[in-house]
Amino acid sequence: MKFFDLKIHCDNAAFEDWQSEVSRILRDLADRLDRDAGRDDAPGGYLLDINGNRVGDWGFDPNYQPE
């Protein structure tokens, strides 16, 4: 079973309006996932805020076991 993991750190200036910034990041990620659909060689990546700072990571984890 494959699990999708997503983490976003919302503690810098880009997140003053955190709802808008998280929405923007998720839309960007959705676009990337659509472009890479069907590819197994891109199991994850990092997330950037509007200022270009790395604020999170995402990926598919085939070994994750829910608690």
C-alpha positions in Angstrom: 0.0 0.0 0.0 1.3 3.5 -0.9 0.8 6.5 1.4 1.2 10.2 0.5 3.0 12.3 3.1 2.9 16.1 3.1 4.5 18.6 5.5 4.4 22.4 5.3 6.2 24.6 7.8 4.1 27.8 8.1 6.4 30.0 10.3 7.9 32.6 8.0 6.8 35.9 6.5 5.1 34.3 3.4 2.5 32.8 5.8 1.2 36.1 7.1 -2.0 35.1 5.2 -1.4 31.4 5.8 -4.6 30.2 4.2 -3.8 31.8 0.9 -0.2 30.6 0.9 -1.0 27.0 1.8 -3.7 27.1 -1.0 -1.1 28.4 -3.5 1.4 25.7 -2.5 -1.2 22.9 -2.8 -2.3 24.2 -6.2 1.4 24.2 -7.3 1.8 20.7 -6.0 -1.3 19.5 -7.7 0.0 20.9 -11.0 3.3 19.1 -10.6 1.5 15.8 -9.8 -0.7 16.2 -12.9 2.4 16.8 -15.1 4.2 13.7 -13.6 1.2 11.4 -13.6 2.2 7.8 -14.3 5.9 8.4 -13.6 7.4 6.2 -10.8 10.8 8.0 -10.9 9.5 11.1 -9.0 8.4 9.8 -5.6 8.6 13.1 -3.8 10.0 16.6 -3.7 10.1 19.8 -1.8 7.7 22.7 -1.5 8.6 26.4 -1.9 6.8 29.5 -0.5 6.0 32.5 -2.6 9.5 33.9 -1.8 11.3 30.8 -3.0 12.1 29.4 0.5 11.9 25.7 1.1 9.0 25.2 3.5 8.1 21.6 3.2 8.3 18.2 1.6 6.0 15.7 0.0 6.3 12.1 -1.1 4.9 8.6 -1.5 5.9 6.2 1.2 5.3 2.5 0.3 6.5 1.4 3.8 4.3 3.6 6.0 2.2 1.8 8.5 -0.8 3.7 10.0 -1.0 3.7 13.8 
